[in-house]
């Protein structure tokens, strides 16, 4: 299977697939962006990933 046929990774919440979750301040400032491949956040903020119990 070549790269063009592969599905992009996604995050699934309540059966819905999302390619990205953006966290914004009340002013609309982007402080964190979470994808299936990466977590990017503003230097003044921290993102914690909590694994589900298997």
C-alpha distance matrix in Angstrom:
0.0 3.8 6.7 8.2 6.3 7.1 10.7 13.3 15.4 18.6 22.0 23.3 27.1 28.9 25.8 25.1 22.1 23.0 21.1 24.4 27.9 30.6 34.1 37.0 40.7 43.2 43.5 39.8 39.1 35.6 36.1 32.7 29.1 26.8 23.0 20.4 20.0 23.6 27.3 29.5 33.2 36.5 38.6 41.3 39.0 37.1 34.1 34.1 31.0 32.3 30.1 30.5 32.3 30.0
3.8 0.0 3.8 5.6 5.7 6.9 10.6 12.5 15.0 18.4 22.0 23.8 27.5 29.7 26.8 25.6 22.2 22.6 20.2 23.2 26.9 29.3 32.8 35.5 39.2 41.7 41.7 38.0 37.2 33.7 34.4 31.2 27.6 25.7 21.9 19.8 18.9 22.3 26.0 27.9 31.6 34.7 36.8 39.6 37.6 36.0 33.3 33.6 30.8 32.5 30.7 31.5 33.5 31.6
6.7 3.8 0.0 3.8 5.4 5.3 8.5 9.4 12.2 15.6 19.2 21.4 25.1 27.5 24.9 23.3 19.8 19.6 16.9 19.8 23.5 25.7 29.2 31.8 35.5 38.1 38.0 34.3 33.4 30.0 30.7 27.5 23.9 22.2 18.5 16.7 15.7 18.9 22.5 24.2 28.0 31.0 33.1 36.0 34.0 32.6 29.9 30.5 27.9 29.8 28.4 29.4 31.8 30.2
8.2 5.6 3.8 0.0 3.8 5.7 8.2 9.5 12.9 15.8 19.6 21.4 25.0 27.2 24.3 22.5 19.1 19.0 16.5 19.6 23.4 25.5 29.2 31.6 35.3 37.6 37.4 33.6 33.1 29.8 31.0 28.0 24.3 22.8 19.2 17.9 17.3 20.4 23.8 25.3 28.9 31.8 34.3 37.0 35.0 33.8 31.1 31.9 29.5 31.4 30.1 30.9 33.4 31.9
6.3 5.7 5.4 3.8 0.0 3.8 6.6 9.3 12.4 15.1 18.8 20.0 23.6 25.5 22.4 21.0 17.8 18.5 16.6 20.1 23.8 26.3 30.0 32.6 36.3 38.6 38.7 35.0 34.6 31.3 32.4 29.2 25.4 23.5 19.7 17.9 18.0 21.4 24.8 26.7 30.3 33.4 35.9 38.4 36.2 34.7 31.7 32.1 29.3 30.8 29.2 29.5 31.8 30.1
7.1 6.9 5.3 5.7 3.8 0.0 3.8 6.4 9.0 12.0 15.6 17.1 20.8 22.8 20.0 18.7 15.4 16.0 14.1 17.4 21.0 23.8 27.3 30.1 33.9 36.3 36.6 32.9 32.4 29.0 29.7 26.3 22.6 20.4 16.6 14.4 14.6 18.2 21.6 23.8 27.3 30.7 33.0 35.5 33.1 31.4 28.3 28.6 25.7 27.1 25.4 25.9 28.2 26.5
10.7 10.6 8.5 8.2 6.6 3.8 0.0 3.8 6.3 8.6 12.2 13.5 17.2 19.3 16.4 15.0 11.6 12.3 10.8 14.4 17.8 20.8 24.3 27.1 30.9 33.1 33.7 30.0 29.8 26.4 27.1 23.8 20.1 17.7 14.0 12.0 13.1 16.5 19.5 21.9 25.2 28.6 31.2 33.3 30.7 29.1 25.9 26.2 23.3 24.7 23.1 23.4 26.0 24.6
13.3 12.5 9.4 9.5 9.3 6.4 3.8 0.0 3.8 6.4 10.1 12.4 15.9 18.5 16.3 14.4 10.6 10.2 7.8 11.1 14.7 17.4 20.9 23.8 27.5 29.9 30.4 26.8 26.3 22.8 23.5 20.2 16.5 14.3 10.5 9.0 9.8 13.0 16.0 18.2 21.5 24.8 27.5 29.6 27.2 25.7 22.6 23.2 20.6 22.4 21.3 22.0 25.0 24.0
15.4 15.0 12.2 12.9 12.4 9.0 6.3 3.8 0.0 3.8 7.2 9.7 13.4 16.3 14.5 13.0 9.3 9.0 7.0 9.7 12.8 15.9 19.1 22.3 26.0 28.5 29.4 25.9 25.3 21.7 21.8 18.2 14.7 11.9 8.2 5.7 7.3 10.7 13.5 16.3 19.5 23.1 25.5 27.5 24.8 22.9 19.7 19.8 17.0 18.6 17.5 18.3 21.3 20.5
18.6 18.4 15.6 15.8 15.1 12.0 8.6 6.4 3.8 0.0 3.8 6.4 9.8 12.9 11.4 9.6 6.0 5.5 4.7 7.4 10.1 13.5 16.6 19.8 23.5 25.8 26.9 23.5 23.3 19.8 20.1 16.5 13.2 10.2 7.0 5.4 8.5 11.1 13.0 15.7 18.5 22.0 24.7 26.3 23.3 21.5 18.1 18.3 15.6 17.0 16.1 16.6 19.8 19.5
22.0 22.0 19.2 19.6 18.8 15.6 12.2 10.1 7.2 3.8 0.0 3.8 6.6 10.1 9.6 8.2 5.6 5.1 6.1 7.2 8.4 12.2 14.6 18.1 21.6 23.8 25.4 22.3 22.2 18.8 18.6 15.1 12.3 9.0 7.0 5.8 9.6 11.3 12.2 15.2 17.4 20.9 23.6 24.6 21.3 19.4 15.8 15.6 12.9 13.9 13.3 13.6 17.0 17.2
23.3 23.8 21.4 21.4 20.0 17.1 13.5 12.4 9.7 6.4 3.8 0.0 3.8 6.7 5.9 5.4 4.4 6.2 8.8 10.1 10.7 14.5 16.5 19.9 23.2 25.0 27.0 24.0 24.4 21.3 21.2 17.9 15.4 12.3 10.7 9.5 13.3 15.0 15.6 18.6 20.4 23.9 26.6 27.3 23.8 21.8 18.1 17.5 14.7 14.8 13.8 13.1 16.2 16.2
27.1 27.5 25.1 25.0 23.6 20.8 17.2 15.9 13.4 9.8 6.6 3.8 0.0 3.8 5.4 5.3 6.5 7.8 11.0 11.4 10.7 14.2 15.6 18.7 21.7 23.1 25.5 22.9 23.6 20.9 20.7 17.8 15.8 13.1 12.6 12.2 16.0 17.0 16.8 19.5 20.7 23.9 26.6 26.8 23.2 21.4 17.7 17.1 14.6 14.3 13.9 12.7 15.8 16.5
28.9 29.7 27.5 27.2 25.5 22.8 19.3 18.5 16.3 12.9 10.1 6.7 3.8 0.0 3.8 5.6 8.5 10.6 14.2 14.8 14.1 17.4 18.5 21.4 24.1 25.1 27.7 25.2 26.3 24.0 23.9 21.2 19.4 16.9 16.3 15.8 19.6 20.8 20.6 23.2 24.3 27.3 30.1 30.0 26.3 24.6 21.0 20.1 17.7 16.8 16.1 14.1 16.7 17.2
25.8 26.8 24.9 24.3 22.4 20.0 16.4 16.3 14.5 11.4 9.6 5.9 5.4 3.8 0.0 3.8 6.6 9.8 13.2 14.8 15.1 18.6 20.4 23.3 26.3 27.4 29.7 26.9 28.0 25.4 25.6 22.7 20.4 17.7 16.3 15.4 19.1 20.9 21.4 24.1 25.7 28.9 31.7 32.0 28.5 26.7 23.0 22.3 19.5 18.9 17.7 15.8 18.2 18.0
25.1 25.6 23.3 22.5 21.0 18.7 15.0 14.4 13.0 9.6 8.2 5.4 5.3 5.6 3.8 0.0 3.8 6.6 10.2 11.9 12.4 15.7 17.9 20.6 23.8 24.9 26.9 23.9 25.1 22.5 23.1 20.4 17.8 15.6 14.2 13.9 17.5 19.1 19.6 22.0 23.5 26.6 29.7 30.1 26.8 25.4 21.9 21.7 19.3 19.4 18.8 17.5 20.4 20.5
22.1 22.2 19.8 19.1 17.8 15.4 11.6 10.6 9.3 6.0 5.6 4.4 6.5 8.5 6.6 3.8 0.0 3.8 6.8 9.2 10.7 14.2 16.9 19.8 23.3 24.9 26.4 23.2 23.9 21.0 21.7 18.6 15.6 13.2 11.2 10.7 14.2 16.1 17.0 19.4 21.5 24.7 27.8 28.6 25.4 24.0 20.5 20.6 18.1 18.7 18.1 17.5 20.6 20.5
23.0 22.6 19.6 19.0 18.5 16.0 12.3 10.2 9.0 5.5 5.1 6.2 7.8 10.6 9.8 6.6 3.8 0.0 3.8 5.5 7.2 10.6 13.7 16.5 20.1 21.9 23.2 19.8 20.3 17.3 18.2 15.2 12.1 10.1 8.3 9.0 12.3 13.5 14.2 16.2 18.2 21.2 24.5 25.4 22.4 21.3 18.0 18.7 16.6 18.0 18.0 18.1 21.6 21.9
21.1 20.2 16.9 16.5 16.6 14.1 10.8 7.8 7.0 4.7 6.1 8.8 11.0 14.2 13.2 10.2 6.8 3.8 0.0 3.8 7.2 10.1 13.6 16.4 20.2 22.3 23.1 19.6 19.5 16.2 17.1 14.0 10.5 8.7 6.1 7.2 9.6 11.0 12.2 14.0 16.5 19.6 22.8 24.2 21.5 20.5 17.5 18.6 16.7 18.6 18.7 19.5 23.0 23.2
24.4 23.2 19.8 19.6 20.1 17.4 14.4 11.1 9.7 7.4 7.2 10.1 11.4 14.8 14.8 11.9 9.2 5.5 3.8 0.0 3.8 6.5 9.9 12.8 16.6 18.9 19.7 16.3 16.0 12.6 13.4 10.3 6.9 5.6 4.5 7.4 9.5 9.5 9.6 11.0 13.0 16.1 19.3 20.6 17.9 17.1 14.3 15.9 14.6 17.0 17.8 19.0 22.7 23.5
27.9 26.9 23.5 23.4 23.8 21.0 17.8 14.7 12.8 10.1 8.4 10.7 10.7 14.1 15.1 12.4 10.7 7.2 7.2 3.8 0.0 3.8 6.6 9.8 13.4 15.8 17.0 13.9 13.8 10.6 11.0 8.2 5.7 5.0 6.4 9.5 11.7 10.8 9.5 10.6 11.6 14.4 17.7 18.3 15.4 14.8 12.0 13.8 13.0 15.3 16.8 18.0 21.8 23.2
30.6 29.3 25.7 25.5 26.3 23.8 20.8 17.4 15.9 13.5 12.2 14.5 14.2 17.4 18.6 15.7 14.2 10.6 10.1 6.5 3.8 0.0 3.8 6.4 10.1 12.7 13.5 10.3 10.0 6.9 7.8 5.8 4.5 6.3 8.8 12.3 13.8 11.9 9.9 9.6 9.7 11.7 15.3 15.8 13.3 13.6 11.7 14.3 14.5 17.2 19.2 20.8 24.6 26.3
34.1 32.8 29.2 29.2 30.0 27.3 24.3 20.9 19.1 16.6 14.6 16.5 15.6 18.5 20.4 17.9 16.9 13.7 13.6 9.9 6.6 3.8 0.0 3.8 7.0 9.9 11.3 8.9 8.4 6.0 5.8 5.0 6.2 8.3 11.5 14.9 16.2 13.9 11.0 10.3 9.0 10.3 13.8 13.3 10.7 11.4 10.1 12.9 14.0 16.5 19.2 20.8 24.5 26.7
37.0 35.5 31.8 31.6 32.6 30.1 27.1 23.8 22.3 19.8 18.1 19.9 18.7 21.4 23.3 20.6 19.8 16.5 16.4 12.8 9.8 6.4 3.8 0.0 3.8 6.6 7.6 5.3 5.3 4.5 5.6 7.2 9.0 11.7 14.8 18.4 19.5 17.0 14.1 12.6 10.6 10.7 14.1 13.2 11.4 13.2 12.8 15.9 17.5 20.0 22.8 24.4 28.0 30.3
40.7 39.2 35.5 35.3 36.3 33.9 30.9 27.5 26.0 23.5 21.6 23.2 21.7 24.1 26.3 23.8 23.3 20.1 20.2 16.6 13.4 10.1 7.0 3.8 0.0 3.8 5.2 5.2 5.2 6.6 6.9 9.6 12.2 15.0 18.3 21.8 22.8 20.0 16.8 15.0 12.3 11.3 14.2 12.4 11.2 13.7 14.2 17.2 19.4 21.7 24.9 26.6 30.0 32.6
43.2 41.7 38.1 37.6 38.6 36.3 33.1 29.9 28.5 25.8 23.8 25.0 23.1 25.1 27.4 24.9 24.9 21.9 22.3 18.9 15.8 12.7 9.9 6.6 3.8 0.0 3.8 5.5 7.4 9.7 10.7 13.2 15.5 18.1 21.3 24.7 26.0 23.4 20.4 18.7 16.1 15.0 17.7 15.7 14.7 17.2 17.6 20.4 22.5 24.4 27.6 28.9 32.2 34.9
43.5 41.7 38.0 37.4 38.7 36.6 33.7 30.4 29.4 26.9 25.4 27.0 25.5 27.7 29.7 26.9 26.4 23.2 23.1 19.7 17.0 13.5 11.3 7.6 5.2 3.8 0.0 3.8 5.6 9.0 10.7 13.8 15.9 19.1 22.1 25.7 26.6 23.9 21.0 18.8 16.2 14.6 17.4 15.8 15.5 18.5 19.2 22.4 24.5 26.9 30.0 31.5 35.0 37.5
39.8 38.0 34.3 33.6 35.0 32.9 30.0 26.8 25.9 23.5 22.3 24.0 22.9 25.2 26.9 23.9 23.2 19.8 19.6 16.3 13.9 10.3 8.9 5.3 5.2 5.5 3.8 0.0 3.8 6.3 9.0 11.5 13.0 16.2 18.9 22.6 23.5 21.0 18.4 16.3 14.4 13.4 16.7 15.8 15.1 17.6 17.8 21.1 22.7 25.3 28.1 29.6 33.2 35.5
39.1 37.2 33.4 33.1 34.6 32.4 29.8 26.3 25.3 23.3 22.2 24.4 23.6 26.3 28.0 25.1 23.9 20.3 19.5 16.0 13.8 10.0 8.4 5.3 5.2 7.4 5.6 3.8 0.0 3.8 6.2 9.3 11.3 14.8 17.8 21.5 21.9 19.0 16.2 13.6 11.4 9.9 13.1 12.5 12.3 15.1 15.7 19.3 21.2 24.1 27.0 29.0 32.6 34.9
35.6 33.7 30.0 29.8 31.3 29.0 26.4 22.8 21.7 19.8 18.8 21.3 20.9 24.0 25.4 22.5 21.0 17.3 16.2 12.6 10.6 6.9 6.0 4.5 6.6 9.7 9.0 6.3 3.8 0.0 3.8 5.9 7.5 11.1 14.0 17.8 18.0 15.2 12.6 10.1 8.3 7.9 11.6 11.8 10.8 13.0 13.0 16.6 18.2 21.3 24.0 26.1 29.7 31.8
36.1 34.4 30.7 31.0 32.4 29.7 27.1 23.5 21.8 20.1 18.6 21.2 20.7 23.9 25.6 23.1 21.7 18.2 17.1 13.4 11.0 7.8 5.8 5.6 6.9 10.7 10.7 9.0 6.2 3.8 0.0 3.8 7.1 10.3 13.7 17.2 17.3 14.1 10.8 8.3 5.5 5.1 8.6 8.5 7.0 9.2 9.7 13.4 15.5 18.6 21.6 24.0 27.5 29.8
32.7 31.2 27.5 28.0 29.2 26.3 23.8 20.2 18.2 16.5 15.1 17.9 17.8 21.2 22.7 20.4 18.6 15.2 14.0 10.3 8.2 5.8 5.0 7.2 9.6 13.2 13.8 11.5 9.3 5.9 3.8 0.0 3.8 6.5 10.1 13.4 13.7 10.5 7.3 5.6 4.1 6.3 9.7 10.3 7.9 8.5 7.6 11.1 12.5 15.8 18.4 20.9 24.4 26.5
29.1 27.6 23.9 24.3 25.4 22.6 20.1 16.5 14.7 13.2 12.3 15.4 15.8 19.4 20.4 17.8 15.6 12.1 10.5 6.9 5.7 4.5 6.2 9.0 12.2 15.5 15.9 13.0 11.3 7.5 7.1 3.8 0.0 3.8 6.7 10.3 10.7 8.1 5.9 5.2 6.3 9.2 12.5 13.8 11.5 11.3 9.5 12.3 12.6 15.9 17.9 20.1 23.8 25.4
26.8 25.7 22.2 22.8 23.5 20.4 17.7 14.3 11.9 10.2 9.0 12.3 13.1 16.9 17.7 15.6 13.2 10.1 8.7 5.6 5.0 6.3 8.3 11.7 15.0 18.1 19.1 16.2 14.8 11.1 10.3 6.5 3.8 0.0 3.8 7.0 8.1 6.1 4.5 6.5 8.4 11.9 14.7 16.0 13.1 11.9 9.0 10.8 10.0 13.1 14.6 16.8 20.5 21.8
23.0 21.9 18.5 19.2 19.7 16.6 14.0 10.5 8.2 7.0 7.0 10.7 12.6 16.3 16.3 14.2 11.2 8.3 6.1 4.5 6.4 8.8 11.5 14.8 18.3 21.3 22.1 18.9 17.8 14.0 13.7 10.1 6.7 3.8 0.0 3.8 5.3 5.3 6.3 8.7 11.6 15.1 17.8 19.5 16.7 15.3 12.3 13.5 11.8 14.5 15.1 16.9 20.5 21.2
20.4 19.8 16.7 17.9 17.9 14.4 12.0 9.0 5.7 5.4 5.8 9.5 12.2 15.8 15.4 13.9 10.7 9.0 7.2 7.4 9.5 12.3 14.9 18.4 21.8 24.7 25.7 22.6 21.5 17.8 17.2 13.4 10.3 7.0 3.8 0.0 3.8 6.0 8.2 11.4 14.4 18.1 20.4 22.2 19.3 17.3 14.0 14.3 11.7 13.9 13.5 15.2 18.5 18.6
20.0 18.9 15.7 17.3 18.0 14.6 13.1 9.8 7.3 8.5 9.6 13.3 16.0 19.6 19.1 17.5 14.2 12.3 9.6 9.5 11.7 13.8 16.2 19.5 22.8 26.0 26.6 23.5 21.9 18.0 17.3 13.7 10.7 8.1 5.3 3.8 0.0 3.8 7.3 10.2 13.7 17.3 19.2 21.5 19.1 17.1 14.3 14.9 12.8 15.5 15.3 17.5 20.6 20.7
23.6 22.3 18.9 20.4 21.4 18.2 16.5 13.0 10.7 11.1 11.3 15.0 17.0 20.8 20.9 19.1 16.1 13.5 11.0 9.5 10.8 11.9 13.9 17.0 20.0 23.4 23.9 21.0 19.0 15.2 14.1 10.5 8.1 6.1 5.3 6.0 3.8 0.0 3.8 6.5 10.0 13.6 15.4 17.8 15.5 13.7 11.3 12.5 11.2 14.5 15.2 18.0 21.2 22.0
27.3 26.0 22.5 23.8 24.8 21.6 19.5 16.0 13.5 13.0 12.2 15.6 16.8 20.6 21.4 19.6 17.0 14.2 12.2 9.6 9.5 9.9 11.0 14.1 16.8 20.4 21.0 18.4 16.2 12.6 10.8 7.3 5.9 4.5 6.3 8.2 7.3 3.8 0.0 3.8 6.6 10.4 12.3 14.3 11.8 10.1 7.8 9.7 9.3 13.0 14.6 17.5 20.9 22.3
29.5 27.9 24.2 25.3 26.7 23.8 21.9 18.2 16.3 15.7 15.2 18.6 19.5 23.2 24.1 22.0 19.4 16.2 14.0 11.0 10.6 9.6 10.3 12.6 15.0 18.7 18.8 16.3 13.6 10.1 8.3 5.6 5.2 6.5 8.7 11.4 10.2 6.5 3.8 0.0 3.8 7.1 9.3 11.7 10.0 9.4 8.5 11.4 12.2 15.9 18.0 20.9 24.3 25.9
33.2 31.6 28.0 28.9 30.3 27.3 25.2 21.5 19.5 18.5 17.4 20.4 20.7 24.3 25.7 23.5 21.5 18.2 16.5 13.0 11.6 9.7 9.0 10.6 12.3 16.1 16.2 14.4 11.4 8.3 5.5 4.1 6.3 8.4 11.6 14.4 13.7 10.0 6.6 3.8 0.0 3.8 6.3 8.1 6.4 6.8 7.1 10.7 12.6 16.2 18.9 21.8 25.2 27.3
36.5 34.7 31.0 31.8 33.4 30.7 28.6 24.8 23.1 22.0 20.9 23.9 23.9 27.3 28.9 26.6 24.7 21.2 19.6 16.1 14.4 11.7 10.3 10.7 11.3 15.0 14.6 13.4 9.9 7.9 5.1 6.3 9.2 11.9 15.1 18.1 17.3 13.6 10.4 7.1 3.8 0.0 3.8 5.4 5.5 7.8 9.5 13.3 15.7 19.2 22.1 25.1 28.4 30.6
38.6 36.8 33.1 34.3 35.9 33.0 31.2 27.5 25.5 24.7 23.6 26.6 26.6 30.1 31.7 29.7 27.8 24.5 22.8 19.3 17.7 15.3 13.8 14.1 14.2 17.7 17.4 16.7 13.1 11.6 8.6 9.7 12.5 14.7 17.8 20.4 19.2 15.4 12.3 9.3 6.3 3.8 0.0 3.8 5.6 7.7 10.5 13.8 16.6 20.0 23.1 26.3 29.3 31.7
41.3 39.6 36.0 37.0 38.4 35.5 33.3 29.6 27.5 26.3 24.6 27.3 26.8 30.0 32.0 30.1 28.6 25.4 24.2 20.6 18.3 15.8 13.3 13.2 12.4 15.7 15.8 15.8 12.5 11.8 8.5 10.3 13.8 16.0 19.5 22.2 21.5 17.8 14.3 11.7 8.1 5.4 3.8 0.0 3.8 7.1 10.5 13.6 16.9 19.9 23.3 26.3 29.3 32.0
39.0 37.6 34.0 35.0 36.2 33.1 30.7 27.2 24.8 23.3 21.3 23.8 23.2 26.3 28.5 26.8 25.4 22.4 21.5 17.9 15.4 13.3 10.7 11.4 11.2 14.7 15.5 15.1 12.3 10.8 7.0 7.9 11.5 13.1 16.7 19.3 19.1 15.5 11.8 10.0 6.4 5.5 5.6 3.8 0.0 3.8 6.9 10.1 13.4 16.3 19.8 22.7 25.7 28.4
37.1 36.0 32.6 33.8 34.7 31.4 29.1 25.7 22.9 21.5 19.4 21.8 21.4 24.6 26.7 25.4 24.0 21.3 20.5 17.1 14.8 13.6 11.4 13.2 13.7 17.2 18.5 17.6 15.1 13.0 9.2 8.5 11.3 11.9 15.3 17.3 17.1 13.7 10.1 9.4 6.8 7.8 7.7 7.1 3.8 0.0 3.8 6.6 10.0 12.9 16.3 19.3 22.2 24.9
34.1 33.3 29.9 31.1 31.7 28.3 25.9 22.6 19.7 18.1 15.8 18.1 17.7 21.0 23.0 21.9 20.5 18.0 17.5 14.3 12.0 11.7 10.1 12.8 14.2 17.6 19.2 17.8 15.7 13.0 9.7 7.6 9.5 9.0 12.3 14.0 14.3 11.3 7.8 8.5 7.1 9.5 10.5 10.5 6.9 3.8 0.0 3.8 6.6 9.7 13.0 16.0 19.1 21.6
34.1 33.6 30.5 31.9 32.1 28.6 26.2 23.2 19.8 18.3 15.6 17.5 17.1 20.1 22.3 21.7 20.6 18.7 18.6 15.9 13.8 14.3 12.9 15.9 17.2 20.4 22.4 21.1 19.3 16.6 13.4 11.1 12.3 10.8 13.5 14.3 14.9 12.5 9.7 11.4 10.7 13.3 13.8 13.6 10.1 6.6 3.8 0.0 3.8 6.3 9.8 12.8 15.7 18.4
31.0 30.8 27.9 29.5 29.3 25.7 23.3 20.6 17.0 15.6 12.9 14.7 14.6 17.7 19.5 19.3 18.1 16.6 16.7 14.6 13.0 14.5 14.0 17.5 19.4 22.5 24.5 22.7 21.2 18.2 15.5 12.5 12.6 10.0 11.8 11.7 12.8 11.2 9.3 12.2 12.6 15.7 16.6 16.9 13.4 10.0 6.6 3.8 0.0 3.8 6.5 9.7 12.8 15.1
32.3 32.5 29.8 31.4 30.8 27.1 24.7 22.4 18.6 17.0 13.9 14.8 14.3 16.8 18.9 19.4 18.7 18.0 18.6 17.0 15.3 17.2 16.5 20.0 21.7 24.4 26.9 25.3 24.1 21.3 18.6 15.8 15.9 13.1 14.5 13.9 15.5 14.5 13.0 15.9 16.2 19.2 20.0 19.9 16.3 12.9 9.7 6.3 3.8 0.0 3.8 6.6 9.4 12.2
30.1 30.7 28.4 30.1 29.2 25.4 23.1 21.3 17.5 16.1 13.3 13.8 13.9 16.1 17.7 18.8 18.1 18.0 18.7 17.8 16.8 19.2 19.2 22.8 24.9 27.6 30.0 28.1 27.0 24.0 21.6 18.4 17.9 14.6 15.1 13.5 15.3 15.2 14.6 18.0 18.9 22.1 23.1 23.3 19.8 16.3 13.0 9.8 6.5 3.8 0.0 3.8 6.5 8.6
30.5 31.5 29.4 30.9 29.5 25.9 23.4 22.0 18.3 16.6 13.6 13.1 12.7 14.1 15.8 17.5 17.5 18.1 19.5 19.0 18.0 20.8 20.8 24.4 26.6 28.9 31.5 29.6 29.0 26.1 24.0 20.9 20.1 16.8 16.9 15.2 17.5 18.0 17.5 20.9 21.8 25.1 26.3 26.3 22.7 19.3 16.0 12.8 9.7 6.6 3.8 0.0 3.8 6.1
32.3 33.5 31.8 33.4 31.8 28.2 26.0 25.0 21.3 19.8 17.0 16.2 15.8 16.7 18.2 20.4 20.6 21.6 23.0 22.7 21.8 24.6 24.5 28.0 30.0 32.2 35.0 33.2 32.6 29.7 27.5 24.4 23.8 20.5 20.5 18.5 20.6 21.2 20.9 24.3 25.2 28.4 29.3 29.3 25.7 22.2 19.1 15.7 12.8 9.4 6.5 3.8 0.0 3.8
30.0 31.6 30.2 31.9 30.1 26.5 24.6 24.0 20.5 19.5 17.2 16.2 16.5 17.2 18.0 20.5 20.5 21.9 23.2 23.5 23.2 26.3 26.7 30.3 32.6 34.9 37.5 35.5 34.9 31.8 29.8 26.5 25.4 21.8 21.2 18.6 20.7 22.0 22.3 25.9 27.3 30.6 31.7 32.0 28.4 24.9 21.6 18.4 15.1 12.2 8.6 6.1 3.8 0.0
